[in-house]
Amino acid sequence: MANELYRGKLLNISDLSIHFFIEEGTVHAVNGLNIALAPGETIGLVGETGAGKTTTALGIMRLVQSPPGMVVEGKIEFEGRDLLEISEAEMRKVRGSKISMIFQDPMTSLNPTIPVRDQIAEVVLLHENVSAQQALFKAEEMLEKVGIRKERSREYPHQFSGGMRQRVGIAIALACNPALLISDEPTTALDVTIQAQVLELMKDLKVEFNTAMIMITHDLGIVAEICDKVAIMYAGSVVETADKYELFKNPKHPYTIGLFNSLPDIEKDEDRLVPIKGLMPDPMNLPPGCPFHPRCDRAMPQCSEIVPENTEVADGHVVRCLLYEAEHNKEKGV
Amino acid sequence: MSVLLEVKNLKKYFKTKRGPLHAVDGIDFKINKGETLGLVGESGCGKSTTGRVVLRLIEATDGEVFFEGEDVLKFSKPQMRKFRENAQFVFQDPFASLNPRMSVSEIIAEPLIINKKAANKQELIKRVRELMGIVGLAEALENVYPHELDGGRRQRIGIARALALNPQFIVQDEPVSALDVSIQAQVLNLMEDLQKEFGLTYLFISHDLGVIKHMSNNIAVMYLGKIVEMSDYKSMFADPQHPYTKALLSAIPVPDPEIKRERIILEGDVPSPISPPPGCRFYGRCFARMDECKDVDPVLTEIYPGKLVACHLCKKDG
């Protein structure tokens, strides 16, 4: 099946579903998600609030709170092992060393009572066979790498600005040279000029450390800037994925096209925005068939009945939409 | 075109333990009737404070705010009441700006009741339903509470409440920054429709340059309490003059991987507004600074018709 398309070398998530079982019902946060990533490659995970981006990230790290959350189906193969099969002790060795994460809010993700240097050293001490002295040395080295002078290494998070704090977060995440970095909206809390600084830094470090990255964002501009591939998420599944250039030039899924039309374009002088009608569906009560069909301009009668499969419309460009499924099958003579 | 709002040398200092914080430090602008002035800048530049001072939600330290020729800052209490019917505010956070204990219809009815705009209950209900229709809220939502609604619908309630008294002027303080893009576009379109329909004048505050460009006739860029550049929206994007505007524009990630732009990366962070540097406030981060900039604060000057810049680099005849 389409799974072959997703054969990455480093990370291969197939048919991942994460649900939350709460009193009011079942929240279908992630539904049959497929993502693949090669070493050093960056994928942008794009979607709106509630699309399941962060739950996916936490799922990969095995940090989904359980109960109420549960991975009900799927595989997360990382460097050949299924992360869902290994023991908690083994998972601890992966977290922070092989896979690490940068969080959205640099104020709440750092410990306010510990100097930044020690927070970086903590990761190094945990995962590498070094002395405390060496770990601190490494921490200072990392701070310099992210553009913070050594002299400031004994300061506390509150003494830094938002942009600097996010730099500390990046230093912690990269301290053990992880193979995969998950960045969850790393610049959303920052101003544009500071965002530009941080993105530039991440671009450089990504190359230097050859780290693969999952960049979670709602900003298509950031994707264009920093990613190699894009996966567009809607209501817990990837509705379209392609190489960055292909996706921006040739978006196929009506939701992707809707997202582009919703954005005010600073290059053009448009009169009116074309929003997507309606609202995000309730994840406890997803519409049958394609979850996007109630908001879709091109919905057909069968869209409310059949869940679309992945269709490869061009090399590496996969869309989950009945519009293309039919076309594709016709071409293939199915 | 007549001027509806004119702000002259407006200042707002906040007292702090470490000395006065210069949130807004002597700004001037005009907004024509039926037009939108976009106020853009990064956190802490004083854009929200400006909006609040103009409507006297907080009191100005110095300056004048003329609304249809009268100085709002000198208004007595009864005059203020009249003025507030004419000038309304839409807040950034649709979660915090609505009373969670009031239903949708109660929230929208409140300004009508306070200002005695309805003769009887029937009239009140009729007007509330009319307002809900105008902003696109289904009548069925009358008795639900804000927590039952998503951000986009909540912001529509905030807009309906602002429209209730038929104002001429609305300060929109980051009205769509808490919303997802697909919902954001719906709300922006609504605001444009309302502006056309009711001839509204907006002061539109945002940090998002794309949104600002889409909404505004004129744009003012603020940095540390001062306006550094002001012009119509087209020339702001086609011909930015101030180094800060240039850096700000180049910093926006463009959703098109084919476009490769020269990016200006600014050094450092915004300095503290408590003791701003004596000369140009942008001096420390500017890539084109000169000796002169360190001591002499540049004045906002018209360098060609309609283009105002506060920078020593941009002189009238150069």
Chai-1 contact restraints between the chains, C-beta under 6 A:
chainA,res_idxA,chainB,res_idxB,connection_type,confidence,min_distance_angstrom,max_distance_angstrom,comment,restraint_id
A,E48,B,D180,contact,1.0,0.0,6.0,A-B,restraint_1
A,T49,B,D180,contact,1.0,0.0,6.0,A-B,restraint_2
A,S161,B,D269,contact,1.0,0.0,6.0,A-B,restraint_3
A,D191,B,E42,contact,1.0,0.0,6.0,A-B,restraint_4
A,D191,B,S43,contact,1.0,0.0,6.0,A-B,restraint_5
A,V192,B,A251,contact,1.0,0.0,6.0,A-B,restraint_6
A,V192,B,I252,contact,1.0,0.0,6.0,A-B,restraint_7
A,T193,B,A247,contact,1.0,0.0,6.0,A-B,restraint_8
A,T193,B,A251,contact,1.0,0.0,6.0,A-B,restraint_9
A,T193,B,L266,contact,1.0,0.0,6.0,A-B,restraint_10
A,A196,B,A251,contact,1.0,0.0,6.0,A-B,restraint_11
A,A196,B,I265,contact,1.0,0.0,6.0,A-B,restraint_12
A,Q197,B,I265,contact,1.0,0.0,6.0,A-B,restraint_13
A,E200,B,I265,contact,1.0,0.0,6.0,A-B,restraint_14
A,L220,B,P255,contact,1.0,0.0,6.0,A-B,restraint_15
A,G221,B,P253,contact,1.0,0.0,6.0,A-B,restraint_16
A,G221,B,V254,contact,1.0,0.0,6.0,A-B,restraint_17
A,G221,B,P255,contact,1.0,0.0,6.0,A-B,restraint_18
A,I222,B,P253,contact,1.0,0.0,6.0,A-B,restraint_19
A,A224,B,P255,contact,1.0,0.0,6.0,A-B,restraint_20
A,A224,B,D256,contact,1.0,0.0,6.0,A-B,restraint_21
A,A224,B,P257,contact,1.0,0.0,6.0,A-B,restraint_22
A,E225,B,P253,contact,1.0,0.0,6.0,A-B,restraint_23
A,K244,B,P257,contact,1.0,0.0,6.0,A-B,restraint_24
A,Y245,B,P257,contact,1.0,0.0,6.0,A-B,restraint_25
A,F248,B,D256,contact,1.0,0.0,6.0,A-B,restraint_26
A,F248,B,P257,contact,1.0,0.0,6.0,A-B,restraint_27
A,S262,B,V181,contact,1.0,0.0,6.0,A-B,restraint_28
A,S262,B,S182,contact,1.0,0.0,6.0,A-B,restraint_29
A,S262,B,A185,contact,1.0,0.0,6.0,A-B,restraint_30
A,P264,B,G210,contact,1.0,0.0,6.0,A-B,restraint_31
A,P264,B,V211,contact,1.0,0.0,6.0,A-B,restraint_32
A,P264,B,H214,contact,1.0,0.0,6.0,A-B,restraint_33
A,I266,B,G210,contact,1.0,0.0,6.0,A-B,restraint_34
A,I266,B,K213,contact,1.0,0.0,6.0,A-B,restraint_35
A,L273,B,A185,contact,1.0,0.0,6.0,A-B,restraint_36
A,L273,B,L188,contact,1.0,0.0,6.0,A-B,restraint_37
A,L273,B,N189,contact,1.0,0.0,6.0,A-B,restraint_38
A,P275,B,S182,contact,1.0,0.0,6.0,A-B,restraint_39
A,P275,B,A185,contact,1.0,0.0,6.0,A-B,restraint_40
A,P275,B,Q186,contact,1.0,0.0,6.0,A-B,restraint_41
A,I276,B,S182,contact,1.0,0.0,6.0,A-B,restraint_42
A,L279,B,D150,contact,1.0,0.0,6.0,A-B,restraint_43
